[in-house]
Amino acid sequence: MATQRFDPKELSIGTLHGYLVGAIGPRPIALASTIDAEGRPNLSPFSFFNVFGANPPLLIFSPARRGRDNTTKHSYHNVKAVPEVVINVVTYAMVQQISVASGEFPEGVNEFEKSGLTPVAPERVRPFRVKESPVQFECRVQQVIETGTGGGAGNLVLCEVVMIHIEEGALDSEGRIDQRRIDTVGRMGGHFYCRAHGDALFELPQPNTHYGVGVDALPREARLSPVLTGNELGQLGAAMAIPDETSVNEYKLTELSDTFIALHDQPQELLASLHRHAQQLLAQGQVQDAWKTLLAYNAR
């Protein structure tokens, strides 16, 4: 498939913004609660947001300059005047209200009232928390980094978490946030969102000090297989060990003998059949047997 090339300097801000947010997603959403110098509350969602460290606990969101007219947002001015913010996690149950709060209301309008969300008294900062959010981070703003002065430029608000509030219903029996209960949403491009819920969730163990053998350990014909997908090659590469020659030969004689007998004079069809069989084993989580199947082709 052909690939198109784009130089960001040759694109309009709107087009470039569309490519960035369309490709980089889903993005978590920070529902940022701030106050202005007069103490008036403001509530606004931002998907240019993430966590950037645990020691100190640091969150960053960006109330970027508007691309169409280079104006700045109330949240940006508020954190400059009162360097405190509550970042509330957004869930599916409140996403419609979040959309209302994102409206560009005139200065001084209370988005809590417009959206119907409930303000809750904070403990260590001045902006309100949002009752409907299952996780609320009270933060002190450490720094605001302006990345530019033109339309579309980011304003990075570095926030240190000083208090965390977590709804009990979002926790599992061991006191950890339960990913199947919290039901968060993410921002995509255009008008699209996505929901981290149900079948959309999947687990994938992360290699740290224990890592797999790597895709490069596979036989060349397996790495170049038109049957096996990149994800399936990744499953194989994540294996902690490669089956030894004895176990491969035993598996070939017991589980694969009929296939080798039937296709002994058709090497390409034999190879494809073995790859399809390995694919079925991977779908069942039988990674070691899939390895044995692939290695069996060259086993003696």
C-alpha positions as CSV (number, residue, x, y, z in Angstrom):
1,M,0.0,0.0,0.0
2,A,1.4,3.4,-1.0
3,T,2.3,5.9,1.7
4,Q,1.7,9.7,1.4
5,R,4.3,12.1,2.7
6,F,3.6,15.5,4.4
7,D,5.9,18.2,5.5
8,P,4.2,19.8,8.6
9,K,5.5,23.2,7.5
10,E,3.5,23.0,4.3
11,L,0.2,22.1,6.0
12,S,-2.4,24.4,7.4
13,I,-2.8,24.3,11.2
14,G,-6.2,22.7,10.9
15,T,-5.0,20.0,8.5
16,L,-1.9,19.3,10.7
17,H,-4.0,19.2,13.8
18,G,-6.4,16.7,12.2
19,Y,-3.5,14.3,11.3
20,L,-2.0,14.5,14.8
21,V,-5.2,13.9,16.8
22,G,-6.5,11.4,14.2
23,A,-3.5,9.2,14.5
24,I,-2.5,9.7,18.1
25,G,-5.3,8.2,20.1
26,P,-7.1,7.2,22.2
27,R,-6.0,10.1,24.4
28,P,-7.0,10.2,28.1
29,I,-9.1,13.2,29.0
30,A,-8.3,15.6,31.9
31,L,-11.4,17.4,33.2
32,A,-9.5,20.4,34.6
33,S,-11.1,22.4,37.4
34,T,-9.5,25.8,38.0
35,I,-10.4,29.2,39.5
36,D,-9.6,32.7,38.3
37,A,-8.1,35.5,40.3
38,E,-11.6,36.5,41.5
39,G,-12.3,32.9,42.7
40,R,-14.8,32.0,39.9
41,P,-14.7,28.3,38.9
42,N,-14.0,27.0,35.5
43,L,-14.3,23.5,34.2
44,S,-12.9,22.3,30.9
45,P,-11.7,19.0,29.3
46,F,-8.4,18.5,27.6
47,S,-7.2,15.5,25.7
48,F,-3.6,16.8,25.4
49,F,-3.0,15.1,28.7
50,N,-1.1,12.3,30.5
51,V,0.9,11.2,33.5
52,F,4.6,11.7,33.4
53,G,6.1,10.4,36.6
54,A,5.4,9.0,40.1
55,N,8.2,10.5,42.0
56,P,7.1,13.3,42.1
57,P,3.6,12.4,40.9
58,L,3.4,14.6,37.8
59,L,0.5,15.2,35.4
60,I,0.7,17.5,32.3
61,F,-2.2,18.9,30.3
62,S,-2.1,21.5,27.6
63,P,-4.7,24.2,27.1
64,A,-3.3,24.9,23.6
65,R,-3.8,28.2,21.7
66,R,-6.8,28.0,19.3
67,G,-5.6,27.3,15.8
68,R,-8.3,29.4,14.1
69,D,-7.7,32.7,15.9
70,N,-4.7,32.2,18.2
71,T,-6.8,33.0,21.3
72,T,-6.0,31.4,24.7
73,K,-8.3,29.5,27.0
74,H,-9.6,30.4,30.4
75,S,-7.9,27.4,32.0
76,Y,-4.6,28.7,30.8
77,H,-5.1,32.1,32.3
78,N,-6.5,30.6,35.5
79,V,-3.5,28.4,36.3
80,K,-1.2,31.4,35.7
81,A,-3.2,33.5,38.2
82,V,-4.0,30.7,40.7
83,P,-1.5,27.9,40.2
84,E,-3.7,25.1,41.4
85,V,-6.0,22.6,39.5
86,V,-8.0,19.5,40.1
87,I,-7.7,17.0,37.3
88,N,-10.8,14.7,37.3
89,V,-10.8,11.4,35.4
90,V,-13.5,11.1,32.7
91,T,-15.8,8.1,32.5
92,Y,-18.4,7.0,30.1
93,A,-21.2,7.8,32.5
94,M,-20.3,11.5,32.4
95,V,-19.0,11.9,28.8
96,Q,-22.1,13.8,27.6
97,Q,-21.7,16.3,30.4
98,I,-18.0,16.7,29.6
99,S,-19.0,17.6,26.0
100,V,-21.2,20.4,27.4
101,A,-18.4,21.7,29.6
102,S,-16.1,21.9,26.5
103,G,-18.2,24.7,25.1
104,E,-16.4,28.0,24.7
105,F,-18.6,29.9,27.1
106,P,-17.8,33.6,27.9
107,E,-15.4,34.4,30.8
108,G,-17.0,34.0,34.2
109,V,-19.6,31.4,33.1
110,N,-19.7,28.5,35.6
111,E,-19.3,25.2,33.6
112,F,-20.4,23.2,36.6
113,E,-23.8,24.7,36.3
114,K,-23.9,24.5,32.5
115,S,-22.9,20.8,32.5
116,G,-24.9,19.7,35.6
117,L,-21.7,18.3,37.2
118,T,-21.4,18.6,41.0
119,P,-18.7,20.7,42.7
120,V,-17.2,19.1,45.8
121,A,-14.9,20.9,48.3
122,P,-11.2,20.2,47.9
123,E,-8.8,19.5,50.7
124,R,-5.4,21.0,49.7
125,V,-6.2,23.3,46.8
126,R,-8.8,25.9,46.0
127,P,-10.5,24.6,42.8
128,F,-13.5,22.3,43.2
129,R,-13.4,18.6,42.6
130,V,-16.1,16.9,40.4
131,K,-18.3,14.5,42.4
132,E,-19.2,12.4,39.3
133,S,-15.5,11.5,38.6
134,P,-14.3,8.3,40.3
135,V,-10.7,9.6,40.5
136,Q,-9.8,13.2,41.3
137,F,-6.3,14.6,41.6
138,E,-5.7,17.7,43.5
139,C,-2.6,19.4,42.1
140,R,-0.4,22.3,42.5
141,V,1.0,23.8,39.2
142,Q,4.7,23.7,39.2
143,Q,5.3,25.3,35.8
144,V,3.6,26.4,32.6
145,I,5.7,26.0,29.5
146,E,4.6,27.9,26.4
147,T,5.8,26.1,23.4
148,G,5.0,28.9,20.9
149,T,3.1,32.1,20.3
150,G,1.2,31.1,17.1
151,G,-2.2,29.5,16.7
152,G,-2.1,25.8,17.7
153,A,0.9,26.1,20.0
154,G,0.8,24.1,23.3
155,N,0.9,25.5,26.8
156,L,2.1,22.6,29.0
157,V,0.8,22.8,32.5
158,L,3.0,20.7,34.8
159,C,1.0,19.6,37.8
160,E,2.2,17.9,41.0
161,V,-0.4,15.7,42.7
162,V,-0.9,16.6,46.3
163,M,-4.0,14.6,47.1
164,I,-5.9,11.7,45.4
165,H,-9.6,10.9,45.9
166,I,-10.7,7.5,44.6
167,E,-14.3,6.1,44.7
168,E,-14.4,2.7,46.4
169,G,-16.4,1.3,43.5
170,A,-13.4,1.8,41.2
171,L,-11.2,-0.4,43.4
172,D,-10.7,-4.1,43.4
173,S,-10.4,-6.4,46.5
174,E,-6.6,-5.5,46.7
175,G,-7.2,-1.8,46.6
176,R,-6.0,-1.3,43.1
177,I,-8.0,0.6,40.4
178,D,-10.0,-2.1,38.6
179,Q,-9.7,-1.5,34.8
180,R,-13.0,-3.3,34.2
181,R,-14.9,-1.1,36.6
182,I,-13.5,2.4,36.1
183,D,-15.0,2.6,32.5
184,T,-12.9,5.5,31.2
185,V,-13.2,7.1,27.8
186,G,-10.6,8.4,25.4
187,R,-10.6,11.1,22.7
188,M,-10.0,10.2,19.1
189,G,-9.9,12.4,16.0
190,G,-12.9,14.4,14.7
191,H,-16.0,13.8,16.8
192,F,-14.9,10.3,17.9
193,Y,-14.4,8.9,21.3
194,C,-13.7,5.3,22.5
195,R,-14.7,3.4,25.6
196,A,-12.3,1.3,27.7
197,H,-14.9,-1.3,28.6
198,G,-16.0,-4.9,28.0
199,D,-14.4,-6.6,25.0
200,A,-12.4,-3.5,24.2
201,L,-10.1,-4.4,27.2
202,F,-7.4,-7.0,26.9
203,E,-4.4,-8.0,29.0
204,L,-0.8,-8.2,27.7
205,P,2.0,-9.0,30.2
206,Q,4.8,-6.5,30.0
207,P,8.4,-7.7,29.8
208,N,10.7,-5.9,32.3
209,T,13.7,-7.8,33.7
210,H,12.3,-11.0,32.1
211,Y,12.1,-10.7,28.4
212,G,11.3,-13.0,25.5
213,V,13.6,-14.7,22.9
214,G,12.5,-12.2,20.2
215,V,11.0,-12.6,16.8
216,D,14.5,-12.8,15.3
217,A,14.9,-16.3,16.9
218,L,12.2,-17.7,14.6
219,P,13.1,-19.6,11.4
220,R,13.3,-17.3,8.4
221,E,10.2,-18.9,6.8
222,A,8.2,-18.1,9.9
223,R,9.3,-14.5,10.0
224,L,8.3,-14.0,6.4
225,S,5.1,-16.1,6.6
226,P,2.2,-14.8,4.6
227,V,-0.1,-16.6,7.2
228,L,1.2,-15.4,10.5
229,T,0.4,-11.8,11.5
230,G,2.7,-9.3,13.2
231,N,0.8,-9.8,16.5
232,E,1.3,-13.6,16.2
233,L,5.0,-13.2,15.6
234,G,5.1,-11.0,18.7
235,Q,3.4,-13.8,20.7
236,L,6.1,-16.2,19.6
237,G,8.9,-13.6,20.2
238,A,7.6,-13.1,23.8
239,A,8.2,-16.7,24.7
240,M,10.8,-17.1,27.5
241,A,12.5,-20.1,25.9
242,I,12.7,-22.1,22.6
243,P,11.6,-25.7,22.7
244,D,14.6,-28.1,22.5
245,E,15.2,-30.4,19.6
246,T,14.0,-33.5,21.4
247,S,10.6,-32.0,22.3
248,V,10.2,-30.7,18.7
249,N,10.8,-34.2,17.3
250,E,8.4,-35.8,19.7
251,Y,5.7,-33.3,18.8
252,K,6.4,-33.8,15.1
253,L,6.0,-37.6,15.5
254,T,2.9,-37.5,17.6
255,E,0.9,-34.4,16.8
256,L,2.0,-33.6,13.2
257,S,2.8,-37.0,11.7
258,D,-0.4,-37.1,9.6
259,T,0.3,-33.7,8.1
260,F,3.9,-34.6,7.2
261,I,2.8,-37.9,5.6
262,A,-0.1,-36.3,3.6
263,L,2.1,-33.4,2.3
264,H,5.5,-35.0,2.1
265,D,5.9,-34.2,-1.6
266,Q,4.3,-30.7,-1.4
267,P,6.8,-28.6,0.7
268,Q,5.1,-25.3,0.2
269,E,1.7,-26.6,1.1
270,L,3.2,-28.4,4.1
271,L,4.8,-25.1,5.3
272,A,1.5,-23.2,4.9
273,S,-0.4,-26.0,6.7
274,L,2.1,-25.9,9.6
275,H,1.8,-22.1,9.8
276,R,-2.0,-22.3,9.9
277,H,-1.8,-24.9,12.7
278,A,0.6,-22.7,14.6
279,Q,-1.8,-19.8,14.2
280,Q,-4.7,-21.9,15.7
281,L,-2.4,-22.9,18.6
282,L,-1.6,-19.2,19.3
283,A,-5.3,-18.3,19.3
284,Q,-5.6,-20.9,22.1
285,G,-2.6,-19.5,24.0
286,Q,-0.5,-22.6,23.3
287,V,2.7,-20.7,22.4
288,Q,5.2,-23.5,23.1
289,D,3.3,-25.9,20.8
290,A,3.1,-23.3,18.2
291,W,6.9,-23.0,18.4
292,K,7.3,-26.8,18.1
293,T,5.0,-26.7,15.0
294,L,7.1,-24.1,13.3
295,L,10.4,-25.7,14.2
296,A,9.2,-29.1,13.0
297,Y,9.4,-28.1,9.4
298,N,13.2,-28.2,9.5
299,A,13.5,-30.9,12.2
300,R,15.3,-34.1,11.3
